[in-house]
Amino acid sequence: MIGIEEIKDKIDLPEDIKSSAVKFSEGKYLHHLIKENNFKKTLETGFGLGLSAASIITATNTKHVGIDPFQANYQNCGLKNIEKLGLTNNLEFYAEPSHEALPKLLNQKRSFDFIFIDGDHKFDGQFVDFYYASLLIETNGYIVLHDTWMESTSFLVNYIKKNRKDFNYIPQSLRNIAVFKKIGTDERDWLHFKRFGGTIKSYLTQKAIKKIHDNENSFLNKSILKAKEILK
Ligand SMILES: C[S@@+](CC[C@H](N)C(=O)[O-])C[C@H]1O[C@@H](n2cnc3c(N)ncnc32)[C@H](O)[C@@H]1O
């Protein structure tokens, strides 16, 4: 099977959408996290370009569940990558939104020891993914959230930290992910609720990125793109 180091040279990331994939450094991080913990039953929401999936499969060499309803919109780029890397036999793919696929897996009494959440990044989409992931994850398994720079993700991180004592936050050296370990059963009573908020850092980052995103043709935006070109 292909090794983690070879993925970078073999995977195709079209210029216009490549920023949506996890970074190679993040893929490697996930790969090693899985190997260190000997996780084998893995799932991700937001299969995208297949980079996170390839990083996960090369760590387990077993079947990985990938969920993404929008592959067709990207010429099946992720599925083609997995095929090109020779990993198709280790992929169980659902071309459905996660809010449809996850309850089906739960109904089939499936369980997982590693779940990566990288699909719909709006707060409600991520919250629903986490909610189902919390029911599908085994004790001692990990749920990993991507894009913690986003305000929506930062709210979810703080919801889990404050309200879900059945999960332990595991600090990591990588900035853009949050890792939670399932450590027990959910024993909250019906009146339980602890207030939570996002971080100031995510509020300011989100505001800045949104401004750049909304003004694609601004001088600032063009200068950033020019600088990126020069630094390549
Ligand atoms: C940031 S990209 C994921 C990148 C991917 N992890 C990789 O490394 O290539 C987010 C993906 O989530 C998918 N997505 C959006 N809404 C979704 C949903 N409701 N359920 C599952 N996936 C969703 C998008 O189609 C997109 O491919």
The ligand as a MOL file (V3000), in Angstrom:
LIG
                    3D

  0  0  0     0  0            999 V3000
M  V30 BEGIN CTAB
M  V30 COUNTS 27 29 0 0 0
M  V30 BEGIN ATOM
M  V30 1 C -13.2800 21.3860 3.8170 0
M  V30 2 S -13.9240 20.2410 2.6680 0 CHG=1
M  V30 3 C -13.3020 18.7090 3.2320 0
M  V30 4 C -11.8970 18.4290 2.7830 0
M  V30 5 C -11.4570 16.9800 2.9590 0
M  V30 6 N -11.4720 16.5920 4.3360 0
M  V30 7 C -10.0870 16.7660 2.3220 0
M  V30 8 O -9.0830 16.5990 3.0320 0
M  V30 9 O -10.0170 16.7780 1.0900 0 CHG=-1
M  V30 10 C -15.6020 20.1700 3.1570 0
M  V30 11 C -16.4130 19.1330 2.4350 0
M  V30 12 O -17.6370 18.9500 3.1320 0
M  V30 13 C -18.6310 18.6300 2.2120 0
M  V30 14 N -19.9510 18.8560 2.8240 0
M  V30 15 C -20.6730 19.9890 2.8550 0
M  V30 16 N -21.8500 19.7720 3.4720 0
M  V30 17 C -21.8450 18.4710 3.8630 0
M  V30 18 C -22.7640 17.6410 4.5430 0
M  V30 19 N -23.9480 18.1170 4.9520 0
M  V30 20 N -22.4370 16.3640 4.7790 0
M  V30 21 C -21.2190 15.8730 4.3890 0
M  V30 22 N -20.3090 16.6080 3.7200 0
M  V30 23 C -20.6200 17.8820 3.4660 0
M  V30 24 C -18.3040 19.4960 0.9940 0
M  V30 25 O -18.8280 18.9160 -0.1840 0
M  V30 26 C -16.7920 19.5100 1.0050 0
M  V30 27 O -16.2740 18.5470 0.1150 0
M  V30 END ATOM
M  V30 BEGIN BOND
M  V30 1 1 1 2
M  V30 2 1 2 3
M  V30 3 1 2 10
M  V30 4 1 3 4
M  V30 5 1 4 5
M  V30 6 1 5 6
M  V30 7 1 5 7
M  V30 8 2 7 8
M  V30 9 1 7 9
M  V30 10 1 10 11
M  V30 11 1 11 12
M  V30 12 1 11 26
M  V30 13 1 12 13
M  V30 14 1 13 14
M  V30 15 1 13 24
M  V30 16 1 14 15
M  V30 17 1 14 23
M  V30 18 2 15 16
M  V30 19 1 16 17
M  V30 20 1 17 18
M  V30 21 2 17 23
M  V30 22 1 18 19
M  V30 23 2 18 20
M  V30 24 1 20 21
M  V30 25 2 21 22
M  V30 26 1 22 23
M  V30 27 1 24 25
M  V30 28 1 24 26
M  V30 29 1 26 27
M  V30 END BOND
M  V30 END CTAB
M  END
